[in-house]
Amino acid sequence: MQSIHDQEVKVRYHVAKLALFNVRFIHRLQNDPNTQSIIEDEAKKNGMENPPSLLNQSTFLQFSYICLVWLWEAAKNAKLGDDLLKEFSKSANLRSLTLPDKAQIKGEREIKTWKDVIRLLRNALAHGNIKTYEDSFRFSDINRHNNAEKDFTTLTLSWKDLAIISETVIHCLTPLIYPSSQHSGRKD
């Protein structure tokens, strides 16, 4: 019999897959000349002088929150956190996803593993410690437990890198909740 946590992670996984579909669909709509008039009309209805890009900061923040906080927490509750991190490292290699370099990291905390990256991103998203820029985000986190850290550590990621990291969480969870699936490390 499945535990309530196993059921919940599957429900959240499904929602994360729908969010991934939406990001990909929005990308296609944005590039379809037939939808330009709809986008322009909706922008006018919302009081915007110029139509915004459909893929914008909000799209990537929503998607990353679903994957790196909401889905990740369900995986941890289902006791899949450690396995998810192992799968993440394997999948990151398959996807040519590299750990952030030192120029992207500021602060006293060392970010040497994907676990470190995921933890900082998860905490920053959960606590709203994010600055948005034209084509990147700066995530900030501090461990205040027992004065472990004196100041915030920040990690700056491009929109694309954040999307790939978030999507990788979905693909890594697939073989853990559906063991007969052959989706581990997917590149799509």
N, C-alpha and C positions, 0 to 999 in steps of 0.2 A: 504494500500500500504506500502510495506517495505521501510524503509529509506536506504540510501546508506550505512550507518554505520551497519545496520542490515545485509545487503547483504555481506558487507566486513567481518564481524565477521564469517559468515557462510563459506565464502571462506577460510579464515585463519584457521578456525576450521578443515575443510577438509584437508588442508595441514598438520596441526599438527597431525591429525590422520594418515596420510601417513608417517610422520616422526616416529611416534610410531610403525607403521608396520615395517619400515626399521630397527629400533633398535631391535625389536623382531626377525626379519628375519636374521639380521646379527648375533645375538646370536645363532640362530639355525645353520647357516652356519659355524660359528666358531667351533661348537661342532660336525660337521658332518665329519667323516673321509674321505668321498669321495671328499670333497672340499679342503683338505690339499694341494694337488699338485697344484691346481689353485692358492691358496693363496701364496705358495712358489714361483711359477713362476712369479706372479705379483710383489712380493717383489723383486725378482732379477731384473726385468725390471725397477724397481724404485731405483736401486742401494743400496738395503738394504741387509746387511749380513744375518740377521735373519728376518723371517716374523713377523710383528707386530701382536698383538692381534687385531682382527677386532673391538672389543669393546674397545675403548681407550678414552683418554681425549677428543679428537675432537668429537667423537660420542656424548658424554654426553653434551659437551658445545653447539654443534649445536642444539641438541634436546631441551635443556633448553632455549636457546635463542628464538627458535621458540615459545615455550610455555609461557615463563615468560616475554618476551619483545614483540615480534611481535603479538602473539595472544592476550595477556593481554591488549595491547594498543587498539586493535580493540574492545575488550569487553568494555573497558572504554569508547571509543568513541560512542559505542552503548548504553551507560548508563547502563551497566550490571556489572560494577565494584563492587558495594556494594553487589549485590546479589551473585556475584561470590565468594566474600570473605565469605559470610554466608554459601554458599554451600561447600566451601573449608573446613571450620571448621568442618562441619558435616561429610564430606567425610574423612577427616583426622582421625577423631575418628573411623569411620567404618574400615579404613585401618590400624588401630593401628599405625598411624604416629604421633609421638610426636614432640613437639616443641624442638628446639635445647637446650641442657643444657648449663649451664654457662661456662663449660670448652671449648665449641666450639665458644664462643663469647668473643671478646676482644675489649675494647673501652668504650667510655662514653655513647653511645646510648643504651637505654634499648630495648631489643628484648623480648617482652612478649606475642605477638599475632602473628597469621599467617599473618596478614596485615603487621606487622613489618618485618617478614621474607621475604615475597614476595617483599616488597619495597626495602629492601637491595639487594636481589638477582637481581631484575630487574635493579636497578641502576648500580650495579657492572657489570652486563652483558652488559648493554647499553654503559657504559663508558670504558669497557675493563679492569676493575680493578679486575683481577682474577690471582691468582698464581696457577699453576698446580703442583701436587705432584703425586707420584706413585699411590696412591689410593684415593686421596681426592683433593678438591679445596678449596682455601681460597678466599672468596669474600670480597671486601672492598668498603665502601661507606662513604662519608662525606657530610653533609648538609652545604654548604658554604653560603646559603642564609642568609643575615644579621648576618654572623659569628655565626650561630646557634651551630656549633660544631667546636671544636679546632683541632680535629684529626680524622682520619679514624676509623670506627668501622669495625671489621672483623668478618666473620662467616665462619667457616670451616665445610664442609660437605663431606661425602663420595660420591663416584660416585653413589652408589645405592640410597642414600637418595636424592640426586639431581634428579635422574631419577624419583623416586616416587613422589616427589613434583611436578615436571614438568608434569608427567602423570596425576596427580590428577587435575591439571588445566583443562585438556581436559575433564575428566569425570564430573567435576563440571559444565562445560559450557553446556554439553549436554542437561540437562533438561531446561536450560534457553533459548536456541535457538530452541530447539525441545521439547516444553512442553508436548507433548503426549508420549514422550519417557520414558522408565522405567529404564534408565541407571544411575541415580543419585547414587553416592557412589560406583560405581563398584569396585570390588577388582581385576579384571584381568589386 
